[in-house]
């Protein structure tokens, strides 16, 4: 039995990869909110949080990778008190309470 032919030969649109950056987010659905959070009134780009697209004040950095964090993405390690980002931190949900762990303390918990 032969294979069926592809029915959408010329009618199918190309599926290209699209890079979504801060500029594209500032033009999207929540354009006004994102542009206020990301860009300064002077038009210069603020320091972006490594975990989300919000503007970070630059005062808090991850203890592991030293990337800037905003106030909503800061995770304090339950074991040693170090600051970790969403990429370097681990949330332990095994107990009654959730606890954030840095990569160093997560090694000892396992």
SVG drawing of the C-alpha trace seen along z (x, -y; Angstrom):
<svg xmlns="http://www.w3.org/2000/svg" viewBox="-5 -60 33 62">
<polyline fill="none" stroke="black" stroke-width="0.4" points="0.0,0.0 1.6,-3.4 1.9,-6.3 -0.7,-9.0 0.3,-12.4 0.6,-15.5 -2.7,-17.3 -1.5,-20.7 1.4,-21.0 1.2,-24.7 -1.5,-26.0 0.4,-25.4 2.1,-28.4 5.8,-28.1 6.4,-27.4 9.4,-29.6 11.0,-30.0 10.2,-33.4 12.5,-35.1 10.5,-36.8 12.5,-39.3 11.8,-42.4 11.1,-44.5 8.4,-42.1 6.9,-41.7 6.6,-45.5 4.4,-45.5 2.2,-42.5 -1.0,-42.0 0.2,-43.7 2.3,-46.2 1.7,-49.1 2.5,-47.2 5.7,-45.5 7.0,-48.7 6.7,-50.5 8.4,-47.6 11.2,-47.1 12.1,-50.5 13.0,-53.7 11.2,-57.0 14.4,-58.0 14.1,-55.1 17.2,-53.2 16.8,-49.6 16.8,-48.7 18.5,-45.6 16.2,-42.7 15.6,-39.9 17.2,-36.6 14.0,-34.6 11.3,-36.9 11.1,-40.0 10.5,-42.5 13.0,-45.2 15.4,-44.4 16.9,-47.2 20.3,-45.5 20.8,-45.2 19.9,-41.5 21.9,-38.9 21.9,-35.1 24.6,-33.6 25.3,-30.8 25.2,-32.4 25.4,-36.1 22.5,-37.2 20.2,-40.1 16.9,-39.3 13.7,-41.3 12.0,-41.2 9.4,-38.6 11.9,-36.1 14.3,-36.0 14.5,-32.6 16.3,-32.4 17.9,-29.0 16.4,-27.3 19.7,-25.7 22.3,-28.4 20.3,-31.6 22.0,-32.2 20.0,-33.9 19.1,-31.8 17.3,-32.4 14.7,-30.1 17.4,-28.3 19.8,-27.7 17.3,-27.1 15.3,-24.0 11.9,-23.9 11.6,-20.9 7.9,-20.0 8.4,-16.7 7.4,-18.1 4.5,-20.1 6.0,-23.4 7.8,-24.2 11.4,-25.1 13.8,-26.7 17.3,-25.2 20.4,-26.4 22.3,-23.8 24.9,-23.3 22.3,-22.5 20.2,-20.5 23.1,-18.1 23.2,-17.3 19.4,-16.9 19.3,-14.2"/>
</svg>
